[in-house]
Amino acid sequence: MEFLHRNDIEKNFLPGRVVQNAVGRSSALGSEKMTVSFCHYSVESGPMAPHNHAEESVVVLDCRNAYVLWGNSPEHLTNRQSLKTGDLMHFPELEWHVFCYEEDGFLDALCIYGQVTNIRPEEIHQTR
């Protein structure tokens, strides 16, 4: 078994989020079968742009005044769900979504993919 505490994982500051790659390729713990990352969304990172990618499950670890929008395209995110600690979201492959929060809010989540390749849309389209 490998063991690691979240505080020991490098933080990657990206537009709209801070990502800590825990398990997978180029992650704190190597795997060729799965990808697991801690992600933090807050005003410090700025707003996140709508995005899509491989099938994903997201567990809400902690949040305040956070919600998710999703839909058929970045311009038509017609669904909205308020989030609370312990929620689980499951996004099908290439479904558009974005995590949001009110001015005083944040979202802290665990993001899980069942693969280490073909996660980004450009990779998925190349393999088809």
N, C-alpha and C positions, 0 to 999 in steps of 0.2 A: 504494500500500500504506500502511496505517496500522500503526504499531508502538507498543507500550506495554509497560512492565515491570510485573509484578504489584505490586511495592512502591509504584507510583504510583497504584494503584486504591483508591478510598475503601473503607473497611471498614464494613459494616453489621452491628451487633451485634444478633442476633435470638435468641429463645429456642432453645437447642439448637445454635446454629451462628453462625459469622461468615461473611458472604457478601460477596464482591467481584464486583459486576456488571461483567463485562469487555466483552461484546458484546451488543447488543440495545437495546430501548427503555429509556430512562433509565439507560443504561450508559455506561461510559467511552468505548467506541467504539460509535457508533450503527449499528443494523441493523433493518430491517423484515422480515427473513427468518429470523433465528436468534437464540438466546439462549445465551450461554456465561457461566458464573460459576465463580469459585474459591470453594470452601467448606471451612471448617475446623471440625471437630467435636472438642470436648475438654471436660474438666471445667470450664474457665473459662466456657463457654457454658451449662453444665448439660445435663441429658438432653434429647434430642429426642423429641417426640411422634410416634407413627406418623402417616403422612400419605400422600396420593395426589395425583396431578396428571397432566399430559400425558405422553405418551411421553418417556422420558428415557434418555440414556446417561451413565454416570458412570465416569470414569477415576480410579483410585487413584494419586495422585502420591506419597504417603508415608503410612505408618501404623505404629502399634505396638499390638498387642493389640486390633485393631478387627474388627468383624463387622457383617453386615447381616442383619436379619430381614425376612421378607416372607410375605404370605399373602392370604387372601380378605377379611379385615376387620381392624380394629385389635385386636380381641380374639382373633383367630386367626392370628397370625403364626407359622405352624408350620414354616417353612423357615429355616434358619440357614446362613450361609456365612462362614467366617473370611476376612479380607482380607489381601492383601499388595500391595506396590508393583508397579504395572504391570497390576493386574487391571482388567477392564472389565465393568461391569454394564449390562444393558439392561432397563429396566422398561417393560412395556406400559402404555398409557393406563389410569389409575385403579387400578393395582395398589398395594395397601397395602404400605408398607415403612418401615423406620426404621434409621438407622445408629447403632451402639452401640460401646462400647469398655470395656475393663476399667479399673479405677481409675487405673492408670498409663498408659493408652493414649490414642490420638488417631487421627483420620482427616483427611487433607488430600486433597481431590478436585477434579476439574474436572467440572462438570455441564453437559450440553449438551442443548438442546431444538431441534427443527427448526422453531420458530415463535416469534413474539413476543407472540401473543395466545392466549387460551383455554388458558393454562397451569394455572391454579388450578382445582380442581373446580367451584367456583361459576360460573366463566366457561364451562367446558366444558358444563355442564348448561343454561346460558342459551341456548347456540347450537343446541341440539338440539330 
